[in-house]
Amino acid sequence: MAEIDHESPLPPYRQIAAWVADRIASGELAPDRPIPSEKTLMQEFEGVARTTVRRAVKYLREQGLIYTVPQRGSYVMGPDGPPLEPSPSSPRSAFVKADEGE
């Protein structure tokens, strides 16, 4: 379990973002793979509010480290950015045509 350092000059959301960014840099979280969910991050950093976790995710997105797919989650940005075309193995395959499943 990770802990927030309340003595740190970095606010809690930046500490959470740094924790995720370290896992991206180490390869533990690979491109186009999901980052831990908000709920998982809240459990990892026990006692942290959901709004703090959301702020960390927003910060990671602003830094270009992740992208978010609505209703699916947030994923590690690949070296070429998010793919323009969804593939069957891509989380962006959630964007299918409405008539494909009928």
TORKEDO-298279 format. One record per atom (N, C-alpha, C, O): x, y, z; residue in three letters. Coordinates in steps of 0.05 Angstrom, whole numbers, padded with zeros to 5 digits, always signed. Example, Ala and Ser with C-alpha at 12.3 -4.5 7.8 and 13.67 -1.06 7.14 Angstrom:
+00264-00114+00156Ala
+00246-00090+00156Ala
+00264-00066+00156Ala
+00285-00066+00169Ala
+00257-00045+00142Ser
+00273-00021+00143Ser
+00258+00001+00157Ser
+00268+00023+00161Ser
This chain:
+00017-00023+00000Met
+00000+00000+00000Met
+00018+00025+00000Met
+00037+00026+00015Met
+00011+00044-00017Ala
+00026+00069-00019Ala
+00014+00089+00002Ala
-00008+00086+00011Ala
+00031+00108+00008Glu
+00022+00128+00028Glu
+00027+00156+00017Glu
+00046+00161+00002Glu
+00009+00174+00025Ile
+00013+00202+00019Ile
+00031+00214+00040Ile
+00027+00210+00064Ile
+00051+00229+00031Asp
+00069+00242+00050Asp
+00058+00270+00055Asp
+00060+00288+00038Asp
+00046+00273+00078His
+00033+00299+00085His
+00053+00321+00091His
+00045+00344+00093His
+00078+00314+00093Glu
+00100+00334+00097Glu
+00112+00343+00071Glu
+00127+00362+00070Glu
+00105+00329+00049Ser
+00116+00336+00023Ser
+00105+00362+00012Ser
+00082+00369+00017Ser
+00122+00377-00003Pro
+00111+00401-00015Pro
+00092+00395-00039Pro
+00077+00412-00047Pro
+00093+00370-00049Leu
+00075+00362-00070Leu
+00048+00356-00059Leu
+00045+00342-00039Leu
+00026+00366-00071Pro
-00001+00360-00061Pro
-00007+00330-00066Pro
+00006+00317-00083Pro
-00026+00319-00052Pro
-00032+00290-00054Pro
-00038+00281-00083Pro
-00029+00260-00091Pro
-00052+00297-00099Tyr
-00058+00288-00126Tyr
-00033+00285-00143Tyr
-00031+00267-00160Tyr
-00013+00302-00138Arg
+00012+00300-00153Arg
+00028+00276-00143Arg
+00042+00264-00159Arg
+00026+00269-00118Gln
+00040+00245-00108Gln
+00028+00220-00120Gln
+00042+00201-00127Gln
+00001+00219-00123Ile
-00012+00197-00136Ile
-00004+00195-00165Ile
+00002+00174-00175Ile
-00004+00218-00178Ala
+00004+00219-00206Ala
+00033+00210-00210Ala
+00039+00195-00229Ala
+00050+00218-00192Ala
+00079+00209-00193Ala
+00081+00179-00189Ala
+00097+00166-00202Ala
+00065+00168-00172Trp
+00065+00139-00167Trp
+00057+00124-00193Trp
+00070+00104-00200Trp
+00036+00134-00206Val
+00027+00121-00232Val
+00049+00126-00253Val
+00055+00107-00268Val
+00059+00150-00255Ala
+00080+00156-00275Ala
+00104+00139-00271Ala
+00117+00131-00291Ala
+00112+00133-00247Asp
+00135+00116-00242Asp
+00130+00088-00253Asp
+00148+00075-00264Asp
+00105+00078-00250Arg
+00099+00052-00261Arg
+00098+00051-00291Arg
+00103+00031-00304Arg
+00090+00074-00303Ile
+00091+00076-00332Ile
+00120+00076-00341Ile
+00127+00062-00360Ile
+00137+00092-00328Ala
+00165+00094-00336Ala
+00180+00068-00333Ala
+00198+00062-00349Ala
+00172+00052-00313Ser
+00186+00027-00308Ser
+00176+00005-00327Ser
+00189-00017-00329Ser
+00154+00010-00341Gly
+00143-00011-00359Gly
+00122-00029-00345Gly
+00110-00046-00358Gly
+00119-00025-00319Glu
+00099-00041-00305Glu
+00071-00036-00317Glu
+00054-00054-00318Glu
+00066-00011-00325Leu
+00041-00004-00339Leu
+00049+00001-00368Leu
+00062+00021-00374Leu
+00041-00016-00386Ala
+00049-00015-00414Ala
+00030+00002-00431Ala
+00007+00007-00423Ala
+00040+00013-00454Pro
+00023+00028-00472Pro
-00003+00014-00479Pro
-00003-00010-00484Pro
-00024+00029-00480Asp
-00051+00020-00487Asp
-00062-00001-00467Asp
-00082-00014-00473Asp
-00050-00003-00444Arg
-00061-00020-00422Arg
-00073-00001-00401Arg
-00064+00022-00398Arg
-00093-00011-00386Pro
-00106+00007-00367Pro
-00088+00014-00343Pro
-00072-00002-00334Pro
-00092+00038-00333Ile
-00080+00045-00307Ile
-00099+00035-00286Ile
-00122+00028-00292Ile
-00091+00034-00261Pro
-00110+00026-00240Pro
-00135+00044-00240Pro
-00133+00068-00245Pro
-00157+00032-00234Ser
-00182+00047-00233Ser
-00182+00067-00210Ser
-00165+00065-00192Ser
-00201+00085-00210Glu
-00203+00104-00188Glu
-00207+00090-00162Glu
-00194+00097-00142Glu
-00224+00069-00162Lys
-00229+00054-00137Lys
-00203+00041-00127Lys
-00197+00041-00103Lys
-00188+00029-00146Thr
-00163+00016-00138Thr
-00143+00036-00127Thr
-00129+00030-00107Thr
-00141+00059-00140Leu
-00123+00080-00130Leu
-00131+00090-00102Leu
-00114+00096-00085Leu
-00157+00092-00098Met
-00167+00100-00072Met
-00160+00079-00050Met
-00154+00086-00028Met
-00161+00054-00058Gln
-00153+00033-00039Gln
-00122+00033-00035Gln
-00113+00028-00013Gln
-00107+00037-00056Glu
-00078+00038-00055Glu
-00069+00061-00036Glu
-00050+00057-00020Glu
-00082+00083-00039Phe
-00075+00107-00022Phe
-00098+00110-00002Phe
-00115+00129-00005Phe
-00099+00093+00017Glu
-00121+00091+00036Glu
-00128+00119+00048Glu
-00110+00133+00057Glu
-00153+00126+00048Gly
-00162+00151+00059Gly
-00163+00174+00040Gly
-00170+00196+00048Gly
-00155+00169+00015Val
-00155+00191-00005Val
-00182+00193-00018Val
-00195+00172-00024Val
-00192+00217-00021Ala
-00218+00221-00033Ala
-00218+00216-00063Ala
-00198+00219-00076Ala
-00241+00208-00073Arg
-00244+00203-00102Arg
-00236+00228-00118Arg
-00224+00226-00139Arg
-00243+00252-00108Thr
-00237+00276-00123Thr
-00207+00280-00125Thr
-00197+00291-00145Thr
-00192+00272-00105Thr
-00162+00273-00107Thr
-00152+00255-00128Thr
-00134+00262-00144Thr
-00163+00231-00129Val
-00154+00211-00150Val
-00162+00222-00178Val
-00146+00220-00196Val
-00185+00233-00180Arg
-00194+00244-00206Arg
-00176+00266-00215Arg
-00169+00269-00239Arg
-00167+00282-00196Arg
-00149+00304-00202Arg
-00122+00293-00212Arg
-00110+00304-00230Arg
-00113+00271-00199Ala
-00088+00259-00208Ala
-00090+00248-00236Ala
-00072+00251-00252Ala
-00113+00235-00242Val
-00117+00224-00269Val
-00118+00247-00289Val
-00106+00246-00311Val
-00132+00269-00282Lys
-00133+00292-00300Lys
-00105+00303-00305Lys
-00098+00310-00328Lys
-00089+00305-00284Tyr
-00061+00315-00287Tyr
-00045+00297-00305Tyr
-00030+00307-00322Tyr
-00047+00271-00302Leu
-00033+00252-00319Leu
-00042+00255-00349Leu
-00025+00254-00367Leu
-00068+00260-00353Arg
-00078+00264-00380Arg
-00066+00290-00391Arg
-00058+00291-00415Arg
-00066+00311-00375Glu
-00055+00337-00384Glu
-00025+00335-00391Glu
-00015+00349-00408Glu
-00011+00317-00377Gln
+00017+00313-00382Gln
+00023+00295-00406Gln
+00046+00291-00414Gln
+00001+00284-00417Gly
+00004+00267-00441Gly
+00013+00238-00435Gly
+00022+00224-00452Gly
+00010+00230-00410Leu
+00018+00203-00402Leu
-00004+00182-00406Leu
+00002+00159-00409Leu
-00029+00192-00405Ile
-00052+00173-00407Ile
-00073+00186-00425Ile
-00072+00210-00431Ile
-00092+00169-00433Tyr
-00116+00179-00447Tyr
-00139+00164-00434Tyr
-00136+00143-00423Tyr
-00162+00177-00436Thr
-00186+00165-00423Thr
-00207+00159-00444Thr
-00212+00175-00462Thr
-00218+00135-00442Val
-00240+00127-00460Val
-00265+00127-00443Val
-00267+00112-00423Val
-00285+00144-00450Pro
-00309+00145-00434Pro
-00322+00118-00430Pro
-00324+00102-00448Pro
-00331+00113-00406Gln
-00344+00088-00398Gln
-00325+00064-00397Gln
-00334+00042-00391Gln
-00299+00068-00403Arg
-00281+00045-00404Arg
-00257+00048-00384Arg
-00249+00029-00372Arg
-00247+00073-00381Gly
-00225+00077-00363Gly
-00203+00093-00376Gly
-00206+00104-00398Gly
-00180+00094-00362Ser
-00157+00109-00371Ser
-00135+00089-00378Ser
-00131+00069-00364Ser
-00120+00096-00399Tyr
-00099+00078-00410Tyr
-00073+00093-00414Tyr
-00073+00117-00418Tyr
-00052+00078-00413Val
-00025+00089-00417Val
-00022+00097-00446Val
-00029+00082-00465Val
-00013+00122-00450Met
-00009+00132-00477Met
+00014+00117-00491Met
+00035+00113-00478Met
+00010+00109-00516Gly
+00032+00097-00531Gly
+00051+00117-00541Gly
+00046+00141-00539Gly
+00074+00109-00552Pro
+00094+00128-00562Pro
+00084+00145-00585Pro
+00094+00167-00589Pro
+00064+00135-00600Asp
+00053+00151-00622Asp
+00026+00163-00615Asp
+00012+00173-00633Asp
+00020+00164-00590Gly
-00006+00175-00581Gly
-00027+00153-00584Gly
-00022+00131-00591Gly
-00052+00161-00578Pro
-00073+00141-00581Pro
-00078+00134-00610Pro
-00077+00152-00627Pro
-00084+00109-00617Pro
-00089+00102-00644Pro
-00113+00117-00655Pro
-00133+00122-00641Pro
-00112+00123-00680Leu
-00135+00137-00693Leu
-00157+00117-00700Leu
-00180+00125-00700Leu
-00149+00093-00706Glu
-00169+00072-00713Glu
-00170+00051-00692Glu
-00149+00041-00684Glu
-00193+00045-00681Pro
-00195+00024-00661Pro
-00190-00003-00673Pro
-00197-00009-00696Pro
-00177-00020-00658Ser
-00172-00048-00667Ser
-00187-00066-00647Ser
-00194-00057-00625Ser
-00191-00091-00654Pro
-00206-00109-00636Pro
-00192-00112-00608Pro
-00206-00116-00588Pro
-00166-00109-00607Ser
-00152-00112-00581Ser
-00148-00086-00567Ser
-00139-00085-00544Ser
-00156-00064-00579Ser
-00152-00038-00568Ser
-00176-00031-00550Ser
-00199-00038-00556Ser
-00171-00017-00528Pro
-00194-00008-00511Pro
-00212+00011-00527Pro
-00235+00015-00519Pro
-00202+00023-00548Arg
-00219+00041-00563Arg
-00238+00025-00581Arg
-00254+00038-00595Arg
-00238-00001-00580Ser
-00257-00017-00595Ser
-00285-00013-00583Ser
-00305-00023-00594Ser
-00287+00002-00561Ala
-00313+00009-00550Ala
-00328+00027-00569Ala
-00352+00030-00568Ala
-00313+00040-00587Phe
-00325+00058-00606Phe
-00333+00043-00631Phe
-00320+00047-00652Phe
-00352+00025-00629Val
-00361+00010-00652Val
-00386+00023-00663Val
-00400+00038-00650Val
-00392+00017-00688Lys
-00416+00028-00701Lys
-00440+00016-00686Lys
-00440-00007-00678Lys
-00461+00032-00684Ala
-00485+00024-00670Ala
-00498+00000-00682Ala
-00511-00016-00668Ala
-00496-00004-00709Asp
-00509-00026-00722Asp
-00493-00052-00722Asp
-00503-00072-00731Asp
-00469-00052-00711Glu
-00452-00076-00712Glu
-00462-00098-00694Glu
-00458-00122-00700Glu
-00474-00092-00672Gly
-00482-00112-00653Gly
-00510-00122-00657Gly
-00520-00139-00642Gly
-00524-00112-00678Glu
-00552-00119-00681Glu
-00556-00140-00702Glu
-00579-00148-00707Glu
